Amino acid sequence: MEKGNLSIHSENIFPIIKKWLYSDHDIFIRELVSNASDAITKFKQLVSIGEVEMSEEAYKIEIIMNQKNKTLKFIDNGIGMTADEIKTYINQIAFSGAEDFIEKYKDKADKDQIIGHFGLGFYSSFMVADNVEINTLSYKDGAKAAKWTCDGGTTFEIEEGTRACRGTEITLYLGEAGKEFESEYTVKQTIEKYCSFMPYEIYFTVEDKEPRKDEEGNIIEEELKPLNDIMPLYAKSPSTCEVEDYKEFYRKTFMDFKEPLFWIHLNMDYPFNLKGILYFPKLDTNFDTLEGQIKLYNNQVFVADNLKEVIPEFLLLLKGVIDCPDLPLNVSRSVLQNDGFVKKISDYIAKKVADKLTGLFKTERNDYEKYWNDIHPFVKYGALKDSKFNEKVKDAVIYQLTDNSFVTAEEYGTRHEGKLENEVYYTTDKNQQAQYIKMLQGHGIEAMIAEHPIDSAYISHMEAHLENVNFKRVDSNISDLLKEESSEDVKEIEEALLSRFKEATANESIKVKIETLKDLDVAGMIILSEESRRMQDMMRAYGGMGMDASMFPTDETLILNKNNVLVQFAIDHKETMTDESKLVMEQIYDLATLTHKPLTPEAMEKFVRRSNEILKKAIIE
């Protein structure tokens, strides 16, 4: 038996590993299985160059739990190690760059700074184990089995091992920190989390588990199946994949049983190796709750979810898997952010998504329109966040109109040519703004539906990128198309009615304007200039930052339709207020307000009571 000290200048390696190396303790399973996979790959490479004879034994990785003994074993039939190789690759931790790691991270409190340190992967086992054993036999002719043991300190023992066949068996004696991994469910879930697409079959067994029995007490023989898919769909050529294959992979990978809208299969070998599938899921209507999941892999080993340094931020609304063996993972996230290679990967992914969208728009417009209400928040978010993406997709951005048709910005202008001059009308609430919409429709004008929270920002973005185009909400002004020409001077009437409406509504800030509208049924409308309303919206958005929207004047104007019989009644009583004229003026104002914005609770209570009073008068008369 040989005893010795681990070759490292600092004696604090294990506390640092346990505390800072990985943010999640379950990562040790990924690391040990990944090492086992690497050992098999190395042996296969030796076979491929004729250094050793091909093995008839199927390559596999076994994970065996013993709940009574509180052990976990990781077994592979890979290349194995000699005693000298154990000394080199296990004892000399400095060989894997641990000294640099300690120097760099020992005082860091940010666990998320470290993406992955595969060289130190084996030592992650000490996060959960009090003792670790390695029992291994090298593939080399005449090699002897070697056994290495360590209790998490800086000393180790090496002696002759007992393994009779090529490969490595690592046994973890779980301590208090690894208590949760005494659970069969926890270990199985962790294997599936990190190792679902490993290139070699992974089998998990609990050796001291009570066997299942039938009603007669006979043991039921259960076929042991691998927990992973060694050839995941994303690793295959797109030409060999069927539609149902993509849907099944989506269901299984993301446990989402709503069918995805469509997908993009990424398959690139040059200038970097990247494979993957990005799915466009059916999104929720509230942009604030949108959350996708992009799983990042390195050679079929799970690395992280939603890694913003690699995946463009706006793509994180999607669901998908991306495998990039060329990605530098043994670095901090701050380095990844400034890595030119990583930027190329990010740009490539964004380009492929843009190409897919523009391709659908050009060749499958009908299907594209069916998807639009689900994907438009993502497309607009991407355009706002990424100028290159915006440049590629800007001509494929469409808008649903109030007649449920879809148009591009250019098509909107062509459709309303001769009726509108560089104006684009939009609605943020089809129900509340229905009166304005109907009036515009009566003159052949459709409004764009902009009811999603992202639309406000996107409208400002569009105005900045389109020349001489003004976006106006349907209640921002009265289009000249809706008015009749009138030579009558109504200034004196407006002043008189302003005084009466202030008195009737007890609203001193009210503004009144008389127009002759073509629609006789419309008594009054509230309009608010686009500029004023956007300012109010901004104040509300920043309300939580100490800015009070009520400090700014509302700038709302009550438009009264001179052609309407109720307004004529108000005009006839402009000199002297009566109970009836007060009732009519209050009702005109509240009806106009309701089409523009919700009434306050107090105003709504008065409106309901007044409406009942009007109905009673109608019955009595």
Secondary structure, DSSP 8 states (H G I E B T S, - for coil): -EEEE-S-S-S-HHHHIIIII-S-TTHHHHHHHHHHHHHHHHHHHHHHTTSS---SS--EEEEEEETTTTEEEEEE-S----HHHHIIIII-GGGGTHHHHHHHHTT---GGGB---GGGGGGGGGGTEEEEEEEEE-SSTT---EEEEE-SSSEEEEEE----SSEEEEEEEE-GGGGGGG-HHHHHHHHHHHHTT-SSEEEEEETT----B-TTS-B-------SS-SS-GGGS-GGG--HHHHHHHHHHHH---S--SEEEEEEE-SSS-EEEEEEE----S-GGG---EEEEEETTEEEEES-TTTS-GGGGGSEEEEE-TTS--SSBHHHHHT-HHHHHHHHHHHHHHHHHHHHHHHH-HHHHHHHHHHHHHHHHHHHHH-HHHHHHHGGG--EEBTTS-EE-HHHHHHHTBTTBSSEEEEES-TTTTHHHHHHHHTTT---EE--STTHHHHHHHHHHHSTT-EEEETTS---GGGB-------HHHHHHHHHHHHHHHT-TT-EEEEE-BS-TT--EEEEE-HHHHHHHHHHHHTGGGT--GGGS---EEEEEETTSHHHHHHHHTSSS--HHHHHHHHHHHHHHHHTTS---HHHHHHHHHHHHHHHHHHHH-
